[in-house]
Each structure stands twice: as C-alpha cells, then as structure tokens.
Amino acid sequence: MLVIRRRAGECLTIGDDVEVEVLDIEGSQVKLGLRAPREVHILRKEVARIRSANRTAARSEVPASLAGLVERLR
C-alpha cells in the first residue's frame, strides 16, 4: 500500500485521467473530490461488497420448493 500525505486543497493523480483532491479535513473525517471519466466506476468499498453479494445471489440456483411456488403463481 502506498501512503501519501496531503493537506486540504492538494491533489494527486491516478493514471492519466483520475484526479483526487482533498477538499476538507474535520477531525477524523476527510472529504475527497474525485475527477474521472464517466466510464470509470467509483464506489465506496461497502457498496461494492453489497453489489457483489447481490450478483452472487442472483446467479445462485433457486431451491426446488421456491421454483414450484413461482410456477404456481404464474
């Protein structure tokens, strides 16, 4: 892991097209501004975990008892 110290108002770049700016620091919280092309997806880690879990659940096989219920409801 690369550790970089920045003050409010300072920036860093990731690659050629992503810029991260420290907007504000209040106590233990840091407010960051991110500039990136629209095709670059930026998610908080906890949101990415939830999306991954949802995709896994959607791909899992439906139990036979639930499949039978779905058929009866159609």
PDB file with SEQRES, HELIX, SHEET and CRYST1 records, atoms N, CA, C and O in Angstrom:
SEQRES   1 A   74  MET LEU VAL ILE ARG ARG ARG ALA GLY GLU CYS LEU THR          
SEQRES   2 A   74  ILE GLY ASP ASP VAL GLU VAL GLU VAL LEU ASP ILE GLU          
SEQRES   3 A   74  GLY SER GLN VAL LYS LEU GLY LEU ARG ALA PRO ARG GLU          
SEQRES   4 A   74  VAL HIS ILE LEU ARG LYS GLU VAL ALA ARG ILE ARG SER          
SEQRES   5 A   74  ALA ASN ARG THR ALA ALA ARG SER GLU VAL PRO ALA SER          
SEQRES   6 A   74  LEU ALA GLY LEU VAL GLU ARG LEU ARG                          
HELIX    1 AA1 LYS A   45  ARG A   59  1                                  15    
HELIX    2 AA2 ALA A   64  LEU A   73  1                                  10    
SHEET    1 AA1 3 CYS A  11  ILE A  14  0                                        
SHEET    2 AA1 3 VAL A  18  GLU A  26 -1                                        
SHEET    3 AA1 3 GLN A  29  ARG A  35 -1                                        
CRYST1    1.000    1.000    1.000  90.00  90.00  90.00 P 1           1          
ATOM      1  N   MET A   1       0.850  -1.174   0.000  1.00  0.00           N  
ATOM      2  CA  MET A   1       0.000   0.000   0.000  1.00  0.00           C  
ATOM      3  C   MET A   1       0.898   1.241   0.000  1.00  0.00           C  
ATOM      4  O   MET A   1       1.837   1.347   0.789  1.00  0.00           O  
ATOM      5  N   LEU A   2       0.593   2.154  -0.883  1.00  0.00           N  
ATOM      6  CA  LEU A   2       1.294   3.430  -0.942  1.00  0.00           C  
ATOM      7  C   LEU A   2       0.586   4.407  -0.007  1.00  0.00           C  
ATOM      8  O   LEU A   2      -0.632   4.559  -0.089  1.00  0.00           O  
ATOM      9  N   VAL A   3       1.316   5.060   0.865  1.00  0.00           N  
ATOM     10  CA  VAL A   3       0.741   6.040   1.785  1.00  0.00           C  
ATOM     11  C   VAL A   3       1.252   7.417   1.393  1.00  0.00           C  
ATOM     12  O   VAL A   3       2.459   7.639   1.305  1.00  0.00           O  
ATOM     13  N   ILE A   4       0.321   8.344   1.159  1.00  0.00           N  
ATOM     14  CA  ILE A   4       0.666   9.707   0.739  1.00  0.00           C  
ATOM     15  C   ILE A   4      -0.022  10.687   1.675  1.00  0.00           C  
ATOM     16  O   ILE A   4      -1.214  10.555   1.954  1.00  0.00           O  
ATOM     17  N   ARG A   5       0.715  11.652   2.152  1.00  0.00           N  
ATOM     18  CA  ARG A   5       0.120  12.700   2.986  1.00  0.00           C  
ATOM     19  C   ARG A   5      -0.227  13.897   2.115  1.00  0.00           C  
ATOM     20  O   ARG A   5       0.592  14.343   1.312  1.00  0.00           O  
ATOM     21  N   ARG A   6      -1.420  14.409   2.269  1.00  0.00           N  
ATOM     22  CA  ARG A   6      -1.885  15.570   1.530  1.00  0.00           C  
ATOM     23  C   ARG A   6      -2.625  16.489   2.488  1.00  0.00           C  
ATOM     24  O   ARG A   6      -3.244  16.026   3.445  1.00  0.00           O  
ATOM     25  N   ARG A   7      -2.564  17.759   2.239  1.00  0.00           N  
ATOM     26  CA  ARG A   7      -3.326  18.749   3.015  1.00  0.00           C  
ATOM     27  C   ARG A   7      -4.555  19.140   2.208  1.00  0.00           C  
ATOM     28  O   ARG A   7      -4.638  18.868   1.011  1.00  0.00           O  
ATOM     29  N   ALA A   8      -5.510  19.784   2.879  1.00  0.00           N  
ATOM     30  CA  ALA A   8      -6.705  20.279   2.183  1.00  0.00           C  
ATOM     31  C   ALA A   8      -6.271  21.169   1.029  1.00  0.00           C  
ATOM     32  O   ALA A   8      -5.406  22.031   1.180  1.00  0.00           O  
ATOM     33  N   GLY A   9      -6.893  20.943  -0.139  1.00  0.00           N  
ATOM     34  CA  GLY A   9      -6.575  21.714  -1.334  1.00  0.00           C  
ATOM     35  C   GLY A   9      -5.524  21.061  -2.218  1.00  0.00           C  
ATOM     36  O   GLY A   9      -5.341  21.478  -3.362  1.00  0.00           O  
ATOM     37  N   GLU A  10      -4.832  20.051  -1.715  1.00  0.00           N  
ATOM     38  CA  GLU A  10      -3.809  19.376  -2.508  1.00  0.00           C  
ATOM     39  C   GLU A  10      -4.420  18.189  -3.258  1.00  0.00           C  
ATOM     40  O   GLU A  10      -5.434  17.631  -2.839  1.00  0.00           O  
ATOM     41  N   CYS A  11      -3.786  17.816  -4.373  1.00  0.00           N  
ATOM     42  CA  CYS A  11      -4.305  16.762  -5.247  1.00  0.00           C  
ATOM     43  C   CYS A  11      -3.271  15.670  -5.462  1.00  0.00           C  
ATOM     44  O   CYS A  11      -2.089  15.829  -5.159  1.00  0.00           O  
ATOM     45  N   LEU A  12      -3.752  14.567  -5.991  1.00  0.00           N  
ATOM     46  CA  LEU A  12      -2.883  13.524  -6.509  1.00  0.00           C  
ATOM     47  C   LEU A  12      -3.585  12.929  -7.721  1.00  0.00           C  
ATOM     48  O   LEU A  12      -4.804  13.035  -7.852  1.00  0.00           O  
ATOM     49  N   THR A  13      -2.820  12.308  -8.601  1.00  0.00           N  
ATOM     50  CA  THR A  13      -3.415  11.706  -9.782  1.00  0.00           C  
ATOM     51  C   THR A  13      -3.185  10.202  -9.763  1.00  0.00           C  
ATOM     52  O   THR A  13      -2.193   9.713  -9.222  1.00  0.00           O  
ATOM     53  N   ILE A  14      -4.120   9.484 -10.363  1.00  0.00           N  
ATOM     54  CA  ILE A  14      -4.023   8.044 -10.534  1.00  0.00           C  
ATOM     55  C   ILE A  14      -4.108   7.802 -12.036  1.00  0.00           C  
ATOM     56  O   ILE A  14      -5.126   8.092 -12.665  1.00  0.00           O  
ATOM     57  N   GLY A  15      -3.043   7.275 -12.598  1.00  0.00           N  
ATOM     58  CA  GLY A  15      -3.003   7.117 -14.049  1.00  0.00           C  
ATOM     59  C   GLY A  15      -2.998   8.474 -14.717  1.00  0.00           C  
ATOM     60  O   GLY A  15      -2.532   9.460 -14.145  1.00  0.00           O  
ATOM     61  N   ASP A  16      -3.522   8.519 -15.938  1.00  0.00           N  
ATOM     62  CA  ASP A  16      -3.545   9.766 -16.693  1.00  0.00           C  
ATOM     63  C   ASP A  16      -4.835  10.550 -16.555  1.00  0.00           C  
ATOM     64  O   ASP A  16      -4.886  11.733 -16.893  1.00  0.00           O  
ATOM     65  N   ASP A  17      -5.889   9.892 -16.055  1.00  0.00           N  
ATOM     66  CA  ASP A  17      -7.190  10.553 -16.131  1.00  0.00           C  
ATOM     67  C   ASP A  17      -8.015  10.583 -14.843  1.00  0.00           C  
ATOM     68  O   ASP A  17      -9.186  10.963 -14.877  1.00  0.00           O  
ATOM     69  N   VAL A  18      -7.430  10.191 -13.714  1.00  0.00           N  
ATOM     70  CA  VAL A  18      -8.159  10.251 -12.437  1.00  0.00           C  
ATOM     71  C   VAL A  18      -7.409  11.183 -11.500  1.00  0.00           C  
ATOM     72  O   VAL A  18      -6.209  11.025 -11.273  1.00  0.00           O  
ATOM     73  N   GLU A  19      -8.138  12.162 -10.957  1.00  0.00           N  
ATOM     74  CA  GLU A  19      -7.553  13.121 -10.026  1.00  0.00           C  
ATOM     75  C   GLU A  19      -8.326  13.084  -8.712  1.00  0.00           C  
ATOM     76  O   GLU A  19      -9.557  13.088  -8.704  1.00  0.00           O  
ATOM     77  N   VAL A  20      -7.598  13.049  -7.612  1.00  0.00           N  
ATOM     78  CA  VAL A  20      -8.196  13.030  -6.275  1.00  0.00           C  
ATOM     79  C   VAL A  20      -7.736  14.285  -5.551  1.00  0.00           C  
ATOM     80  O   VAL A  20      -6.537  14.545  -5.449  1.00  0.00           O  
ATOM     81  N   GLU A  21      -8.689  15.064  -5.048  1.00  0.00           N  
ATOM     82  CA  GLU A  21      -8.364  16.291  -4.316  1.00  0.00           C  
ATOM     83  C   GLU A  21      -8.901  16.199  -2.896  1.00  0.00           C  
ATOM     84  O   GLU A  21     -10.038  15.781  -2.679  1.00  0.00           O  
ATOM     85  N   VAL A  22      -8.080  16.587  -1.937  1.00  0.00           N  
ATOM     86  CA  VAL A  22      -8.524  16.656  -0.542  1.00  0.00           C  
ATOM     87  C   VAL A  22      -9.265  17.986  -0.396  1.00  0.00           C  
ATOM     88  O   VAL A  22      -8.663  19.056  -0.482  1.00  0.00           O  
ATOM     89  N   LEU A  23     -10.572  17.903  -0.176  1.00  0.00           N  
ATOM     90  CA  LEU A  23     -11.386  19.114  -0.089  1.00  0.00           C  
ATOM     91  C   LEU A  23     -11.438  19.688   1.317  1.00  0.00           C  
ATOM     92  O   LEU A  23     -11.393  20.904   1.503  1.00  0.00           O  
ATOM     93  N   ASP A  24     -11.532  18.802   2.312  1.00  0.00           N  
ATOM     94  CA  ASP A  24     -11.701  19.279   3.681  1.00  0.00           C  
ATOM     95  C   ASP A  24     -11.285  18.179   4.647  1.00  0.00           C  
ATOM     96  O   ASP A  24     -11.407  16.991   4.348  1.00  0.00           O  
ATOM     97  N   ILE A  25     -10.797  18.590   5.802  1.00  0.00           N  
ATOM     98  CA  ILE A  25     -10.443  17.659   6.867  1.00  0.00           C  
ATOM     99  C   ILE A  25     -11.084  18.178   8.150  1.00  0.00           C  
ATOM    100  O   ILE A  25     -10.821  19.301   8.579  1.00  0.00           O  
ATOM    101  N   GLU A  26     -11.930  17.344   8.756  1.00  0.00           N  
ATOM    102  CA  GLU A  26     -12.587  17.709  10.022  1.00  0.00           C  
ATOM    103  C   GLU A  26     -12.433  16.549  10.984  1.00  0.00           C  
ATOM    104  O   GLU A  26     -13.085  15.516  10.828  1.00  0.00           O  
ATOM    105  N   GLY A  27     -11.579  16.712  11.972  1.00  0.00           N  
ATOM    106  CA  GLY A  27     -11.352  15.640  12.939  1.00  0.00           C  
ATOM    107  C   GLY A  27     -10.803  14.410  12.242  1.00  0.00           C  
ATOM    108  O   GLY A  27      -9.747  14.462  11.612  1.00  0.00           O  
ATOM    109  N   SER A  28     -11.532  13.287  12.358  1.00  0.00           N  
ATOM    110  CA  SER A  28     -11.072  12.040  11.747  1.00  0.00           C  
ATOM    111  C   SER A  28     -11.682  11.800  10.370  1.00  0.00           C  
ATOM    112  O   SER A  28     -11.488  10.731   9.792  1.00  0.00           O  
ATOM    113  N   GLN A  29     -12.419  12.780   9.831  1.00  0.00           N  
ATOM    114  CA  GLN A  29     -13.043  12.619   8.521  1.00  0.00           C  
ATOM    115  C   GLN A  29     -12.336  13.463   7.475  1.00  0.00           C  
ATOM    116  O   GLN A  29     -11.934  14.597   7.734  1.00  0.00           O  
ATOM    117  N   VAL A  30     -12.194  12.889   6.289  1.00  0.00           N  
ATOM    118  CA  VAL A  30     -11.568  13.566   5.164  1.00  0.00           C  
ATOM    119  C   VAL A  30     -12.577  13.595   4.030  1.00  0.00           C  
ATOM    120  O   VAL A  30     -13.158  12.563   3.695  1.00  0.00           O  
ATOM    121  N   LYS A  31     -12.794  14.759   3.435  1.00  0.00           N  
ATOM    122  CA  LYS A  31     -13.693  14.880   2.293  1.00  0.00           C  
ATOM    123  C   LYS A  31     -12.831  14.926   1.032  1.00  0.00           C  
ATOM    124  O   LYS A  31     -11.962  15.786   0.887  1.00  0.00           O  
ATOM    125  N   LEU A  32     -13.092  13.976   0.116  1.00  0.00           N  
ATOM    126  CA  LEU A  32     -12.315  13.873  -1.112  1.00  0.00           C  
ATOM    127  C   LEU A  32     -13.175  14.241  -2.310  1.00  0.00           C  
ATOM    128  O   LEU A  32     -14.372  13.953  -2.336  1.00  0.00           O  
ATOM    129  N   GLY A  33     -12.565  14.877  -3.296  1.00  0.00           N  
ATOM    130  CA  GLY A  33     -13.211  15.134  -4.572  1.00  0.00           C  
ATOM    131  C   GLY A  33     -12.517  14.284  -5.620  1.00  0.00           C  
ATOM    132  O   GLY A  33     -11.288  14.227  -5.655  1.00  0.00           O  
ATOM    133  N   LEU A  34     -13.284  13.624  -6.475  1.00  0.00           N  
ATOM    134  CA  LEU A  34     -12.724  12.732  -7.486  1.00  0.00           C  
ATOM    135  C   LEU A  34     -13.133  13.207  -8.876  1.00  0.00           C  
ATOM    136  O   LEU A  34     -14.317  13.416  -9.142  1.00  0.00           O  
ATOM    137  N   ARG A  35     -12.166  13.375  -9.747  1.00  0.00           N  
ATOM    138  CA  ARG A  35     -12.443  13.706 -11.143  1.00  0.00           C  
ATOM    139  C   ARG A  35     -11.975  12.523 -11.980  1.00  0.00           C  
ATOM    140  O   ARG A  35     -10.802  12.151 -11.947  1.00  0.00           O  
ATOM    141  N   ALA A  36     -12.912  11.934 -12.736  1.00  0.00           N  
ATOM    142  CA  ALA A  36     -12.582  10.770 -13.556  1.00  0.00           C  
ATOM    143  C   ALA A  36     -13.553  10.722 -14.728  1.00  0.00           C  
ATOM    144  O   ALA A  36     -14.648  11.279 -14.648  1.00  0.00           O  
ATOM    145  N   PRO A  37     -13.164  10.065 -15.809  1.00  0.00           N  
ATOM    146  CA  PRO A  37     -14.092   9.890 -16.929  1.00  0.00           C  
ATOM    147  C   PRO A  37     -15.321   9.109 -16.489  1.00  0.00           C  
ATOM    148  O   PRO A  37     -15.261   8.329 -15.538  1.00  0.00           O  
ATOM    149  N   ARG A  38     -16.423   9.316 -17.174  1.00  0.00           N  
ATOM    150  CA  ARG A  38     -17.679   8.647 -16.804  1.00  0.00           C  
ATOM    151  C   ARG A  38     -17.573   7.125 -16.821  1.00  0.00           C  
ATOM    152  O   ARG A  38     -18.257   6.445 -16.055  1.00  0.00           O  
ATOM    153  N   GLU A  39     -16.721   6.591 -17.689  1.00  0.00           N  
ATOM    154  CA  GLU A  39     -16.623   5.134 -17.780  1.00  0.00           C  
ATOM    155  C   GLU A  39     -15.857   4.508 -16.616  1.00  0.00           C  
ATOM    156  O   GLU A  39     -15.833   3.285 -16.484  1.00  0.00           O  
ATOM    157  N   VAL A  40     -15.234   5.323 -15.776  1.00  0.00           N  
ATOM    158  CA  VAL A  40     -14.545   4.817 -14.586  1.00  0.00           C  
ATOM    159  C   VAL A  40     -15.554   4.751 -13.441  1.00  0.00           C  
ATOM    160  O   VAL A  40     -16.099   5.773 -13.024  1.00  0.00           O  
ATOM    161  N   HIS A  41     -15.797   3.546 -12.940  1.00  0.00           N  
ATOM    162  CA  HIS A  41     -16.758   3.360 -11.850  1.00  0.00           C  
ATOM    163  C   HIS A  41     -16.048   3.584 -10.522  1.00  0.00           C  
ATOM    164  O   HIS A  41     -15.002   2.990 -10.259  1.00  0.00           O  
ATOM    165  N   ILE A  42     -16.623   4.444  -9.689  1.00  0.00           N  
ATOM    166  CA  ILE A  42     -16.059   4.734  -8.377  1.00  0.00           C  
ATOM    167  C   ILE A  42     -17.131   4.401  -7.341  1.00  0.00           C  
ATOM    168  O   ILE A  42     -18.203   5.006  -7.327  1.00  0.00           O  
ATOM    169  N   LEU A  43     -16.829   3.433  -6.475  1.00  0.00           N  
ATOM    170  CA  LEU A  43     -17.767   3.022  -5.442  1.00  0.00           C  
ATOM    171  C   LEU A  43     -17.062   2.961  -4.096  1.00  0.00           C  
ATOM    172  O   LEU A  43     -15.877   2.639  -4.019  1.00  0.00           O  
ATOM    173  N   ARG A  44     -17.809   3.277  -3.024  1.00  0.00           N  
ATOM    174  CA  ARG A  44     -17.279   3.015  -1.693  1.00  0.00           C  
ATOM    175  C   ARG A  44     -17.152   1.502  -1.548  1.00  0.00           C  
ATOM    176  O   ARG A  44     -17.938   0.754  -2.129  1.00  0.00           O  
ATOM    177  N   LYS A  45     -16.185   1.059  -0.793  1.00  0.00           N  
ATOM    178  CA  LYS A  45     -15.907  -0.375  -0.678  1.00  0.00           C  
ATOM    179  C   LYS A  45     -17.118  -1.151  -0.160  1.00  0.00           C  
ATOM    180  O   LYS A  45     -17.389  -2.252  -0.638  1.00  0.00           O  
ATOM    181  N   GLU A  46     -17.851  -0.595   0.813  1.00  0.00           N  
ATOM    182  CA  GLU A  46     -19.001  -1.318   1.357  1.00  0.00           C  
ATOM    183  C   GLU A  46     -20.105  -1.465   0.316  1.00  0.00           C  
ATOM    184  O   GLU A  46     -20.822  -2.465   0.327  1.00  0.00           O  
ATOM    185  N   VAL A  47     -20.258  -0.503  -0.575  1.00  0.00           N  
ATOM    186  CA  VAL A  47     -21.258  -0.602  -1.641  1.00  0.00           C  
ATOM    187  C   VAL A  47     -20.822  -1.655  -2.661  1.00  0.00           C  
ATOM    188  O   VAL A  47     -21.650  -2.421  -3.153  1.00  0.00           O  
ATOM    189  N   ALA A  48     -19.542  -1.695  -2.978  1.00  0.00           N  
ATOM    190  CA  ALA A  48     -19.026  -2.694  -3.915  1.00  0.00           C  
ATOM    191  C   ALA A  48     -19.248  -4.100  -3.369  1.00  0.00           C  
ATOM    192  O   ALA A  48     -19.588  -5.007  -4.130  1.00  0.00           O  
ATOM    193  N   ARG A  49     -19.062  -4.298  -2.063  1.00  0.00           N  
ATOM    194  CA  ARG A  49     -19.295  -5.615  -1.452  1.00  0.00           C  
ATOM    195  C   ARG A  49     -20.757  -6.024  -1.567  1.00  0.00           C  
ATOM    196  O   ARG A  49     -21.056  -7.178  -1.873  1.00  0.00           O  
ATOM    197  N   ILE A  50     -21.670  -5.087  -1.325  1.00  0.00           N  
ATOM    198  CA  ILE A  50     -23.105  -5.379  -1.406  1.00  0.00           C  
ATOM    199  C   ILE A  50     -23.480  -5.745  -2.843  1.00  0.00           C  
ATOM    200  O   ILE A  50     -24.221  -6.701  -3.068  1.00  0.00           O  
ATOM    201  N   ARG A  51     -22.970  -4.985  -3.810  1.00  0.00           N  
ATOM    202  CA  ARG A  51     -23.263  -5.282  -5.223  1.00  0.00           C  
ATOM    203  C   ARG A  51     -22.757  -6.671  -5.594  1.00  0.00           C  
ATOM    204  O   ARG A  51     -23.439  -7.415  -6.298  1.00  0.00           O  
ATOM    205  N   SER A  52     -21.574  -7.016  -5.126  1.00  0.00           N  
ATOM    206  CA  SER A  52     -21.008  -8.324  -5.416  1.00  0.00           C  
ATOM    207  C   SER A  52     -21.862  -9.437  -4.805  1.00  0.00           C  
ATOM    208  O   SER A  52     -22.116 -10.450  -5.455  1.00  0.00           O  
ATOM    209  N   ALA A  53     -22.301  -9.253  -3.571  1.00  0.00           N  
ATOM    210  CA  ALA A  53     -23.145 -10.246  -2.905  1.00  0.00           C  
ATOM    211  C   ALA A  53     -24.472 -10.395  -3.635  1.00  0.00           C  
ATOM    212  O   ALA A  53     -24.976 -11.510  -3.780  1.00  0.00           O  
ATOM    213  N   ASN A  54     -25.047  -9.282  -4.100  1.00  0.00           N  
ATOM    214  CA  ASN A  54     -26.313  -9.329  -4.836  1.00  0.00           C  
ATOM    215  C   ASN A  54     -26.148 -10.079  -6.157  1.00  0.00           C  
ATOM    216  O   ASN A  54     -27.021 -10.859  -6.537  1.00  0.00           O  
ATOM    217  N   ARG A  55     -25.047  -9.853  -6.852  1.00  0.00           N  
ATOM    218  CA  ARG A  55     -24.809 -10.557  -8.118  1.00  0.00           C  
ATOM    219  C   ARG A  55     -24.647 -12.055  -7.880  1.00  0.00           C  
ATOM    220  O   ARG A  55     -25.155 -12.868  -8.652  1.00  0.00           O  
ATOM    221  N   THR A  56     -23.939 -12.417  -6.813  1.00  0.00           N  
ATOM    222  CA  THR A  56     -23.753 -13.825  -6.491  1.00  0.00           C  
ATOM    223  C   THR A  56     -25.096 -14.475  -6.181  1.00  0.00           C  
ATOM    224  O   THR A  56     -25.371 -15.582  -6.644  1.00  0.00           O  
ATOM    225  N   ALA A  57     -25.931 -13.797  -5.403  1.00  0.00           N  
ATOM    226  CA  ALA A  57     -27.243 -14.333  -5.044  1.00  0.00           C  
ATOM    227  C   ALA A  57     -28.132 -14.479  -6.273  1.00  0.00           C  
ATOM    228  O   ALA A  57     -28.891 -15.442  -6.381  1.00  0.00           O  
ATOM    229  N   ALA A  58     -28.040 -13.532  -7.195  1.00  0.00           N  
ATOM    230  CA  ALA A  58     -28.869 -13.588  -8.402  1.00  0.00           C  
ATOM    231  C   ALA A  58     -28.468 -14.755  -9.299  1.00  0.00           C  
ATOM    232  O   ALA A  58     -29.303 -15.297 -10.023  1.00  0.00           O  
ATOM    233  N   ARG A  59     -27.194 -15.145  -9.256  1.00  0.00           N  
ATOM    234  CA  ARG A  59     -26.715 -16.248 -10.089  1.00  0.00           C  
ATOM    235  C   ARG A  59     -26.947 -17.614  -9.449  1.00  0.00           C  
ATOM    236  O   ARG A  59     -26.853 -18.644 -10.117  1.00  0.00           O  
ATOM    237  N   SER A  60     -27.249 -17.617  -8.153  1.00  0.00           N  
ATOM    238  CA  SER A  60     -27.399 -18.912  -7.470  1.00  0.00           C  
ATOM    239  C   SER A  60     -28.690 -19.596  -7.913  1.00  0.00           C  
ATOM    240  O   SER A  60     -29.638 -18.946  -8.354  1.00  0.00           O  
ATOM    241  N   GLU A  61     -28.704 -20.911  -7.786  1.00  0.00           N  
ATOM    242  CA  GLU A  61     -29.847 -21.706  -8.214  1.00  0.00           C  
ATOM    243  C   GLU A  61     -31.010 -21.537  -7.244  1.00  0.00           C  
ATOM    244  O   GLU A  61     -30.811 -21.481  -6.031  1.00  0.00           O  
ATOM    245  N   VAL A  62     -32.209 -21.456  -7.779  1.00  0.00           N  
ATOM    246  CA  VAL A  62     -33.412 -21.304  -6.962  1.00  0.00           C  
ATOM    247  C   VAL A  62     -33.778 -22.672  -6.389  1.00  0.00           C  
ATOM    248  O   VAL A  62     -33.834 -23.653  -7.131  1.00  0.00           O  
ATOM    249  N   PRO A  63     -34.031 -22.753  -5.065  1.00  0.00           N  
ATOM    250  CA  PRO A  63     -34.428 -24.033  -4.473  1.00  0.00           C  
ATOM    251  C   PRO A  63     -35.696 -24.568  -5.141  1.00  0.00           C  
ATOM    252  O   PRO A  63     -36.555 -23.789  -5.553  1.00  0.00           O  
ATOM    253  N   ALA A  64     -35.817 -25.893  -5.248  1.00  0.00           N  
ATOM    254  CA  ALA A  64     -36.953 -26.524  -5.930  1.00  0.00           C  
ATOM    255  C   ALA A  64     -38.285 -26.084  -5.339  1.00  0.00           C  
ATOM    256  O   ALA A  64     -39.239 -25.854  -6.082  1.00  0.00           O  
ATOM    257  N   SER A  65     -38.368 -25.963  -4.032  1.00  0.00           N  
ATOM    258  CA  SER A  65     -39.633 -25.566  -3.407  1.00  0.00           C  
ATOM    259  C   SER A  65     -40.031 -24.158  -3.835  1.00  0.00           C  
ATOM    260  O   SER A  65     -41.213 -23.894  -4.058  1.00  0.00           O  
ATOM    261  N   LEU A  66     -39.078 -23.266  -3.950  1.00  0.00           N  
ATOM    262  CA  LEU A  66     -39.368 -21.901  -4.383  1.00  0.00           C  
ATOM    263  C   LEU A  66     -39.707 -21.880  -5.866  1.00  0.00           C  
ATOM    264  O   LEU A  66     -40.589 -21.131  -6.286  1.00  0.00           O  
ATOM    265  N   ALA A  67     -39.019 -22.689  -6.661  1.00  0.00           N  
ATOM    266  CA  ALA A  67     -39.303 -22.752  -8.095  1.00  0.00           C  
ATOM    267  C   ALA A  67     -40.732 -23.225  -8.332  1.00  0.00           C  
ATOM    268  O   ALA A  67     -41.419 -22.704  -9.211  1.00  0.00           O  
ATOM    269  N   GLY A  68     -41.190 -24.218  -7.547  1.00  0.00           N  
ATOM    270  CA  GLY A  68     -42.564 -24.707  -7.666  1.00  0.00           C  
ATOM    271  C   GLY A  68     -43.561 -23.629  -7.323  1.00  0.00           C  
ATOM    272  O   GLY A  68     -44.592 -23.513  -7.985  1.00  0.00           O  
ATOM    273  N   LEU A  69     -43.287 -22.847  -6.320  1.00  0.00           N  
ATOM    274  CA  LEU A  69     -44.163 -21.745  -5.926  1.00  0.00           C  
ATOM    275  C   LEU A  69     -44.244 -20.712  -7.039  1.00  0.00           C  
ATOM    276  O   LEU A  69     -45.326 -20.216  -7.353  1.00  0.00           O  
ATOM    277  N   VAL A  70     -43.118 -20.391  -7.629  1.00  0.00           N  
ATOM    278  CA  VAL A  70     -43.091 -19.410  -8.719  1.00  0.00           C  
ATOM    279  C   VAL A  70     -43.944 -19.906  -9.880  1.00  0.00           C  
ATOM    280  O   VAL A  70     -44.698 -19.132 -10.471  1.00  0.00           O  
ATOM    281  N   GLU A  71     -43.832 -21.182 -10.209  1.00  0.00           N  
ATOM    282  CA  GLU A  71     -44.620 -21.764 -11.301  1.00  0.00           C  
ATOM    283  C   GLU A  71     -46.111 -21.662 -11.012  1.00  0.00           C  
ATOM    284  O   GLU A  71     -46.891 -21.334 -11.907  1.00  0.00           O  
ATOM    285  N   ARG A  72     -46.519 -21.938  -9.778  1.00  0.00           N  
ATOM    286  CA  ARG A  72     -47.940 -21.876  -9.418  1.00  0.00           C  
ATOM    287  C   ARG A  72     -48.479 -20.462  -9.476  1.00  0.00           C  
ATOM    288  O   ARG A  72     -49.659 -20.258  -9.764  1.00  0.00           O  
ATOM    289  N   LEU A  73     -47.624 -19.480  -9.205  1.00  0.00           N  
ATOM    290  CA  LEU A  73     -48.069 -18.087  -9.228  1.00  0.00           C  
ATOM    291  C   LEU A  73     -48.227 -17.555 -10.658  1.00  0.00           C  
ATOM    292  O   LEU A  73     -48.933 -16.571 -10.880  1.00  0.00           O  
ATOM    293  N   ARG A  74     -47.593 -18.184 -11.594  1.00  0.00           N  
ATOM    294  CA  ARG A  74     -47.721 -17.751 -12.995  1.00  0.00           C  
ATOM    295  C   ARG A  74     -49.041 -18.167 -13.487  1.00  0.00           C  
ATOM    296  O   ARG A  74     -49.377 -17.912 -14.644  1.00  0.00           O  
TER     297      ARG A  74                                                      
END                                                                             
